[in-house]
């Protein structure tokens, strides 16, 4: 009888020990799962921030030339050195002004247009004192409300010069009219040579973004699949 009683006690103690061990294992498993979820959240957050920065860089870098959508005019030009030469995609030809400074290039769009940058091709080695040194880029709805977007100085340029056009919030500007004003030339030259001008607009992203699924899964059903056995 005493032996049977001791056996029952041993069974009960073993059961309690097994139950305690099981609860401890479950607790450890839950803590491990929570730690894993925190690491996943941190990794996903870091990945999302990196992807967001990469997407912003990509959007800024993808552009298209929209000069053909505009009407171009000049404040002055020498015969045979006008808008046609400025837009013929040939770096051997150029616009030559024929008047007093500032020398103006007016780019007018039929509708309000997003513009992110202007590219100007100038060559000091070929044009010397005709090479622009100080350029003001202005924008507005018409000639009477133009405001200066940026003022740049070129130091003996030889190739394409990119002039970003951004508003106060670092977004591409929107305007009906863009005006490029040559305020001064190298060596105090009077008239100016510009070989090419291109005007770029950002390419709109047409990809549909799907809302992200919640990542904080903490249901029992999810925990069942948290690790492999």
LUMDREN-750391 format. One record per residue (C-alpha): x, y, z; residue in three letters. Coordinates in steps of 0.25 Angstrom, whole numbers. Layout:
# residues N
<atom><px>X</px><py>Y</py><pz>Z</pz><rest>ala</rest></atom>
...
***
This chain:
# residues 229
<atom><px>0</px><py>0</py><pz>0</pz><rest>unk</rest></atom>
<atom><px>11</px><py>10</py><pz>4</pz><rest>unk</rest></atom>
<atom><px>18</px><py>6</py><pz>-9</pz><rest>unk</rest></atom>
<atom><px>6</px><py>9</py><pz>-17</pz><rest>unk</rest></atom>
<atom><px>4</px><py>23</py><pz>-10</pz><rest>unk</rest></atom>
<atom><px>19</px><py>26</py><pz>-13</pz><rest>unk</rest></atom>
<atom><px>17</px><py>23</py><pz>-27</pz><rest>unk</rest></atom>
<atom><px>4</px><py>32</py><pz>-28</pz><rest>unk</rest></atom>
<atom><px>12</px><py>43</py><pz>-22</pz><rest>unk</rest></atom>
<atom><px>24</px><py>41</py><pz>-32</pz><rest>unk</rest></atom>
<atom><px>14</px><py>41</py><pz>-44</pz><rest>unk</rest></atom>
<atom><px>7</px><py>54</py><pz>-38</pz><rest>unk</rest></atom>
<atom><px>21</px><py>60</py><pz>-36</pz><rest>unk</rest></atom>
<atom><px>25</px><py>56</py><pz>-50</pz><rest>unk</rest></atom>
<atom><px>13</px><py>62</py><pz>-56</pz><rest>unk</rest></atom>
<atom><px>14</px><py>75</py><pz>-49</pz><rest>unk</rest></atom>
<atom><px>29</px><py>75</py><pz>-53</pz><rest>unk</rest></atom>
<atom><px>25</px><py>72</py><pz>-68</pz><rest>unk</rest></atom>
<atom><px>14</px><py>83</py><pz>-67</pz><rest>unk</rest></atom>
<atom><px>24</px><py>93</py><pz>-61</pz><rest>unk</rest></atom>
<atom><px>34</px><py>90</py><pz>-72</pz><rest>unk</rest></atom>
<atom><px>23</px><py>91</py><pz>-83</pz><rest>unk</rest></atom>
<atom><px>19</px><py>105</py><pz>-78</pz><rest>unk</rest></atom>
<atom><px>33</px><py>109</py><pz>-77</pz><rest>unk</rest></atom>
<atom><px>36</px><py>105</py><pz>-91</pz><rest>unk</rest></atom>
<atom><px>23</px><py>112</py><pz>-96</pz><rest>unk</rest></atom>
<atom><px>28</px><py>124</py><pz>-89</pz><rest>unk</rest></atom>
<atom><px>41</px><py>124</py><pz>-95</pz><rest>unk</rest></atom>
<atom><px>35</px><py>121</py><pz>-109</pz><rest>unk</rest></atom>
<atom><px>26</px><py>133</py><pz>-107</pz><rest>unk</rest></atom>
<atom><px>38</px><py>142</py><pz>-103</pz><rest>unk</rest></atom>
<atom><px>46</px><py>137</py><pz>-115</pz><rest>unk</rest></atom>
<atom><px>34</px><py>139</py><pz>-124</pz><rest>unk</rest></atom>
<atom><px>33</px><py>153</py><pz>-119</pz><rest>unk</rest></atom>
<atom><px>47</px><py>156</py><pz>-121</pz><rest>unk</rest></atom>
<atom><px>47</px><py>151</py><pz>-135</pz><rest>unk</rest></atom>
<atom><px>35</px><py>160</py><pz>-138</pz><rest>unk</rest></atom>
<atom><px>42</px><py>172</py><pz>-133</pz><rest>unk</rest></atom>
<atom><px>54</px><py>169</py><pz>-141</pz><rest>unk</rest></atom>
<atom><px>45</px><py>167</py><pz>-154</pz><rest>unk</rest></atom>
<atom><px>38</px><py>180</py><pz>-151</pz><rest>unk</rest></atom>
<atom><px>52</px><py>188</py><pz>-150</pz><rest>unk</rest></atom>
<atom><px>57</px><py>181</py><pz>-162</pz><rest>unk</rest></atom>
<atom><px>44</px><py>184</py><pz>-170</pz><rest>unk</rest></atom>
<atom><px>44</px><py>199</py><pz>-165</pz><rest>unk</rest></atom>
<atom><px>59</px><py>200</py><pz>-170</pz><rest>unk</rest></atom>
<atom><px>56</px><py>194</py><pz>-183</pz><rest>unk</rest></atom>
<atom><px>43</px><py>203</py><pz>-185</pz><rest>unk</rest></atom>
<atom><px>52</px><py>216</py><pz>-182</pz><rest>unk</rest></atom>
<atom><px>63</px><py>211</py><pz>-192</pz><rest>unk</rest></atom>
<atom><px>52</px><py>208</py><pz>-202</pz><rest>unk</rest></atom>
<atom><px>46</px><py>221</py><pz>-200</pz><rest>unk</rest></atom>
<atom><px>59</px><py>229</py><pz>-202</pz><rest>unk</rest></atom>
<atom><px>62</px><py>220</py><pz>-215</pz><rest>unk</rest></atom>
<atom><px>49</px><py>223</py><pz>-221</pz><rest>unk</rest></atom>
<atom><px>51</px><py>238</py><pz>-218</pz><rest>unk</rest></atom>
<atom><px>64</px><py>238</py><pz>-225</pz><rest>unk</rest></atom>
<atom><px>58</px><py>230</py><pz>-237</pz><rest>unk</rest></atom>
<atom><px>47</px><py>240</py><pz>-239</pz><rest>unk</rest></atom>
<atom><px>57</px><py>251</py><pz>-239</pz><rest>unk</rest></atom>
<atom><px>66</px><py>244</py><pz>-249</pz><rest>unk</rest></atom>
<atom><px>55</px><py>240</py><pz>-259</pz><rest>unk</rest></atom>
<atom><px>52</px><py>252</py><pz>-269</pz><rest>unk</rest></atom>
<atom><px>47</px><py>255</py><pz>-283</pz><rest>unk</rest></atom>
<atom><px>50</px><py>267</py><pz>-292</pz><rest>unk</rest></atom>
<atom><px>38</px><py>275</py><pz>-294</pz><rest>unk</rest></atom>
<atom><px>43</px><py>287</py><pz>-302</pz><rest>unk</rest></atom>
<atom><px>35</px><py>283</py><pz>-315</pz><rest>unk</rest></atom>
<atom><px>22</px><py>286</py><pz>-307</pz><rest>unk</rest></atom>
<atom><px>26</px><py>300</py><pz>-305</pz><rest>unk</rest></atom>
<atom><px>27</px><py>313</py><pz>-314</pz><rest>unk</rest></atom>
<atom><px>41</px><py>319</py><pz>-313</pz><rest>unk</rest></atom>
<atom><px>45</px><py>333</py><pz>-316</pz><rest>unk</rest></atom>
<atom><px>57</px><py>342</py><pz>-314</pz><rest>unk</rest></atom>
<atom><px>60</px><py>356</py><pz>-310</pz><rest>unk</rest></atom>
<atom><px>69</px><py>357</py><pz>-322</pz><rest>unk</rest></atom>
<atom><px>77</px><py>349</py><pz>-331</pz><rest>unk</rest></atom>
<atom><px>87</px><py>350</py><pz>-343</pz><rest>unk</rest></atom>
<atom><px>81</px><py>346</py><pz>-356</pz><rest>unk</rest></atom>
<atom><px>83</px><py>331</py><pz>-357</pz><rest>unk</rest></atom>
<atom><px>86</px><py>329</py><pz>-343</pz><rest>unk</rest></atom>
<atom><px>73</px><py>328</py><pz>-336</pz><rest>unk</rest></atom>
<atom><px>63</px><py>318</py><pz>-330</pz><rest>unk</rest></atom>
<atom><px>65</px><py>308</py><pz>-341</pz><rest>unk</rest></atom>
<atom><px>80</px><py>307</py><pz>-338</pz><rest>unk</rest></atom>
<atom><px>77</px><py>307</py><pz>-323</pz><rest>unk</rest></atom>
<atom><px>68</px><py>294</py><pz>-324</pz><rest>unk</rest></atom>
<atom><px>74</px><py>286</py><pz>-336</pz><rest>unk</rest></atom>
<atom><px>81</px><py>276</py><pz>-327</pz><rest>unk</rest></atom>
<atom><px>95</px><py>280</py><pz>-333</pz><rest>unk</rest></atom>
<atom><px>106</px><py>285</py><pz>-324</pz><rest>unk</rest></atom>
<atom><px>113</px><py>292</py><pz>-336</pz><rest>unk</rest></atom>
<atom><px>102</px><py>303</py><pz>-338</pz><rest>unk</rest></atom>
<atom><px>97</px><py>313</py><pz>-328</pz><rest>unk</rest></atom>
<atom><px>88</px><py>325</py><pz>-324</pz><rest>unk</rest></atom>
<atom><px>95</px><py>338</py><pz>-325</pz><rest>unk</rest></atom>
<atom><px>89</px><py>350</py><pz>-319</pz><rest>unk</rest></atom>
<atom><px>89</px><py>364</py><pz>-326</pz><rest>unk</rest></atom>
<atom><px>85</px><py>374</py><pz>-316</pz><rest>unk</rest></atom>
<atom><px>87</px><py>380</py><pz>-302</pz><rest>unk</rest></atom>
<atom><px>87</px><py>371</py><pz>-289</pz><rest>unk</rest></atom>
<atom><px>80</px><py>364</py><pz>-283</pz><rest>unk</rest></atom>
<atom><px>78</px><py>354</py><pz>-295</pz><rest>unk</rest></atom>
<atom><px>65</px><py>346</py><pz>-293</pz><rest>unk</rest></atom>
<atom><px>60</px><py>333</py><pz>-297</pz><rest>unk</rest></atom>
<atom><px>45</px><py>331</py><pz>-295</pz><rest>unk</rest></atom>
<atom><px>39</px><py>317</py><pz>-294</pz><rest>unk</rest></atom>
<atom><px>24</px><py>318</py><pz>-294</pz><rest>unk</rest></atom>
<atom><px>14</px><py>306</py><pz>-292</pz><rest>unk</rest></atom>
<atom><px>0</px><py>305</py><pz>-296</pz><rest>unk</rest></atom>
<atom><px>-4</px><py>299</py><pz>-282</pz><rest>unk</rest></atom>
<atom><px>3</px><py>300</py><pz>-268</pz><rest>unk</rest></atom>
<atom><px>14</px><py>290</py><pz>-269</pz><rest>unk</rest></atom>
<atom><px>23</px><py>284</py><pz>-259</pz><rest>unk</rest></atom>
<atom><px>38</px><py>286</py><pz>-261</pz><rest>unk</rest></atom>
<atom><px>49</px><py>280</py><pz>-253</pz><rest>unk</rest></atom>
<atom><px>62</px><py>285</py><pz>-260</pz><rest>unk</rest></atom>
<atom><px>68</px><py>293</py><pz>-272</pz><rest>unk</rest></atom>
<atom><px>81</px><py>288</py><pz>-279</pz><rest>unk</rest></atom>
<atom><px>89</px><py>298</py><pz>-286</pz><rest>unk</rest></atom>
<atom><px>101</px><py>294</py><pz>-295</pz><rest>unk</rest></atom>
<atom><px>112</px><py>305</py><pz>-295</pz><rest>unk</rest></atom>
<atom><px>127</px><py>304</py><pz>-300</pz><rest>unk</rest></atom>
<atom><px>136</px><py>315</py><pz>-295</pz><rest>unk</rest></atom>
<atom><px>148</px><py>309</py><pz>-303</pz><rest>unk</rest></atom>
<atom><px>140</px><py>312</py><pz>-316</pz><rest>unk</rest></atom>
<atom><px>132</px><py>324</py><pz>-312</pz><rest>unk</rest></atom>
<atom><px>141</px><py>331</py><pz>-302</pz><rest>unk</rest></atom>
<atom><px>135</px><py>345</py><pz>-299</pz><rest>unk</rest></atom>
<atom><px>122</px><py>341</py><pz>-305</pz><rest>unk</rest></atom>
<atom><px>120</px><py>330</py><pz>-294</pz><rest>unk</rest></atom>
<atom><px>110</px><py>333</py><pz>-283</pz><rest>unk</rest></atom>
<atom><px>115</px><py>335</py><pz>-269</pz><rest>unk</rest></atom>
<atom><px>103</px><py>339</py><pz>-261</pz><rest>unk</rest></atom>
<atom><px>89</px><py>333</py><pz>-264</pz><rest>unk</rest></atom>
<atom><px>75</px><py>336</py><pz>-257</pz><rest>unk</rest></atom>
<atom><px>64</px><py>326</py><pz>-259</pz><rest>unk</rest></atom>
<atom><px>50</px><py>332</py><pz>-257</pz><rest>unk</rest></atom>
<atom><px>36</px><py>326</py><pz>-257</pz><rest>unk</rest></atom>
<atom><px>22</px><py>330</py><pz>-257</pz><rest>unk</rest></atom>
<atom><px>8</px><py>330</py><pz>-264</pz><rest>unk</rest></atom>
<atom><px>11</px><py>342</py><pz>-273</pz><rest>unk</rest></atom>
<atom><px>22</px><py>353</py><pz>-276</pz><rest>unk</rest></atom>
<atom><px>16</px><py>362</py><pz>-265</pz><rest>unk</rest></atom>
<atom><px>17</px><py>352</py><pz>-253</pz><rest>unk</rest></atom>
<atom><px>31</px><py>346</py><pz>-255</pz><rest>unk</rest></atom>
<atom><px>39</px><py>343</py><pz>-243</pz><rest>unk</rest></atom>
<atom><px>53</px><py>338</py><pz>-242</pz><rest>unk</rest></atom>
<atom><px>55</px><py>323</py><pz>-239</pz><rest>unk</rest></atom>
<atom><px>70</px><py>322</py><pz>-239</pz><rest>unk</rest></atom>
<atom><px>82</px><py>330</py><pz>-242</pz><rest>unk</rest></atom>
<atom><px>94</px><py>323</py><pz>-247</pz><rest>unk</rest></atom>
<atom><px>109</px><py>326</py><pz>-250</pz><rest>unk</rest></atom>
<atom><px>116</px><py>318</py><pz>-261</pz><rest>unk</rest></atom>
<atom><px>132</px><py>317</py><pz>-260</pz><rest>unk</rest></atom>
<atom><px>137</px><py>315</py><pz>-274</pz><rest>unk</rest></atom>
<atom><px>127</px><py>304</py><pz>-277</pz><rest>unk</rest></atom>
<atom><px>130</px><py>293</py><pz>-287</pz><rest>unk</rest></atom>
<atom><px>118</px><py>284</py><pz>-289</pz><rest>unk</rest></atom>
<atom><px>104</px><py>282</py><pz>-283</pz><rest>unk</rest></atom>
<atom><px>101</px><py>290</py><pz>-271</pz><rest>unk</rest></atom>
<atom><px>89</px><py>286</py><pz>-263</pz><rest>unk</rest></atom>
<atom><px>80</px><py>296</py><pz>-256</pz><rest>unk</rest></atom>
<atom><px>70</px><py>290</py><pz>-246</pz><rest>unk</rest></atom>
<atom><px>57</px><py>297</py><pz>-244</pz><rest>unk</rest></atom>
<atom><px>51</px><py>295</py><pz>-231</pz><rest>unk</rest></atom>
<atom><px>41</px><py>302</py><pz>-222</pz><rest>unk</rest></atom>
<atom><px>42</px><py>305</py><pz>-207</pz><rest>unk</rest></atom>
<atom><px>37</px><py>291</py><pz>-204</pz><rest>unk</rest></atom>
<atom><px>48</px><py>285</py><pz>-213</pz><rest>unk</rest></atom>
<atom><px>37</px><py>281</py><pz>-224</pz><rest>unk</rest></atom>
<atom><px>39</px><py>283</py><pz>-239</pz><rest>unk</rest></atom>
<atom><px>33</px><py>297</py><pz>-243</pz><rest>unk</rest></atom>
<atom><px>20</px><py>298</py><pz>-250</pz><rest>unk</rest></atom>
<atom><px>18</px><py>310</py><pz>-260</pz><rest>unk</rest></atom>
<atom><px>13</px><py>315</py><pz>-274</pz><rest>unk</rest></atom>
<atom><px>25</px><py>323</py><pz>-277</pz><rest>unk</rest></atom>
<atom><px>40</px><py>320</py><pz>-274</pz><rest>unk</rest></atom>
<atom><px>50</px><py>331</py><pz>-277</pz><rest>unk</rest></atom>
<atom><px>65</px><py>329</py><pz>-278</pz><rest>unk</rest></atom>
<atom><px>72</px><py>343</py><pz>-276</pz><rest>unk</rest></atom>
<atom><px>87</px><py>344</py><pz>-280</pz><rest>unk</rest></atom>
<atom><px>91</px><py>355</py><pz>-270</pz><rest>unk</rest></atom>
<atom><px>106</px><py>355</py><pz>-273</pz><rest>unk</rest></atom>
<atom><px>117</px><py>348</py><pz>-282</pz><rest>unk</rest></atom>
<atom><px>131</px><py>344</py><pz>-279</pz><rest>unk</rest></atom>
<atom><px>142</px><py>355</py><pz>-281</pz><rest>unk</rest></atom>
<atom><px>130</px><py>365</py><pz>-281</pz><rest>unk</rest></atom>
<atom><px>126</px><py>361</py><pz>-295</pz><rest>unk</rest></atom>
<atom><px>113</px><py>368</py><pz>-301</pz><rest>unk</rest></atom>
<atom><px>106</px><py>358</py><pz>-309</pz><rest>unk</rest></atom>
<atom><px>104</px><py>343</py><pz>-305</pz><rest>unk</rest></atom>
<atom><px>105</px><py>329</py><pz>-311</pz><rest>unk</rest></atom>
<atom><px>97</px><py>317</py><pz>-306</pz><rest>unk</rest></atom>
<atom><px>98</px><py>305</py><pz>-314</pz><rest>unk</rest></atom>
<atom><px>87</px><py>297</py><pz>-309</pz><rest>unk</rest></atom>
<atom><px>76</px><py>298</py><pz>-299</pz><rest>unk</rest></atom>
<atom><px>67</px><py>286</py><pz>-294</pz><rest>unk</rest></atom>
<atom><px>56</px><py>287</py><pz>-284</pz><rest>unk</rest></atom>
<atom><px>52</px><py>275</py><pz>-276</pz><rest>unk</rest></atom>
<atom><px>40</px><py>270</py><pz>-269</pz><rest>unk</rest></atom>
<atom><px>39</px><py>258</py><pz>-259</pz><rest>unk</rest></atom>
<atom><px>33</px><py>246</py><pz>-264</pz><rest>unk</rest></atom>
<atom><px>20</px><py>243</py><pz>-256</pz><rest>unk</rest></atom>
<atom><px>19</px><py>229</py><pz>-249</pz><rest>unk</rest></atom>
<atom><px>7</px><py>221</py><pz>-254</pz><rest>unk</rest></atom>
<atom><px>9</px><py>209</py><pz>-245</pz><rest>unk</rest></atom>
<atom><px>-2</px><py>206</py><pz>-235</pz><rest>unk</rest></atom>
<atom><px>2</px><py>205</py><pz>-221</pz><rest>unk</rest></atom>
<atom><px>-4</px><py>194</py><pz>-213</pz><rest>unk</rest></atom>
<atom><px>-7</px><py>197</py><pz>-198</pz><rest>unk</rest></atom>
<atom><px>3</px><py>189</py><pz>-189</pz><rest>unk</rest></atom>
<atom><px>-2</px><py>178</py><pz>-181</pz><rest>unk</rest></atom>
<atom><px>-1</px><py>179</py><pz>-166</pz><rest>unk</rest></atom>
<atom><px>12</px><py>173</py><pz>-161</pz><rest>unk</rest></atom>
<atom><px>9</px><py>172</py><pz>-146</pz><rest>unk</rest></atom>
<atom><px>3</px><py>158</py><pz>-146</pz><rest>unk</rest></atom>
<atom><px>1</px><py>154</py><pz>-132</pz><rest>unk</rest></atom>
<atom><px>-11</px><py>144</py><pz>-133</pz><rest>unk</rest></atom>
<atom><px>-10</px><py>130</py><pz>-127</pz><rest>unk</rest></atom>
<atom><px>-12</px><py>125</py><pz>-142</pz><rest>unk</rest></atom>
<atom><px>0</px><py>133</py><pz>-147</pz><rest>unk</rest></atom>
<atom><px>9</px><py>128</py><pz>-135</pz><rest>unk</rest></atom>
<atom><px>6</px><py>113</py><pz>-139</pz><rest>unk</rest></atom>
<atom><px>14</px><py>116</py><pz>-152</pz><rest>unk</rest></atom>
<atom><px>25</px><py>125</py><pz>-146</pz><rest>unk</rest></atom>
<atom><px>35</px><py>114</py><pz>-146</pz><rest>unk</rest></atom>
<atom><px>38</px><py>100</py><pz>-152</pz><rest>unk</rest></atom>
<atom><px>38</px><py>87</py><pz>-144</pz><rest>unk</rest></atom>
***
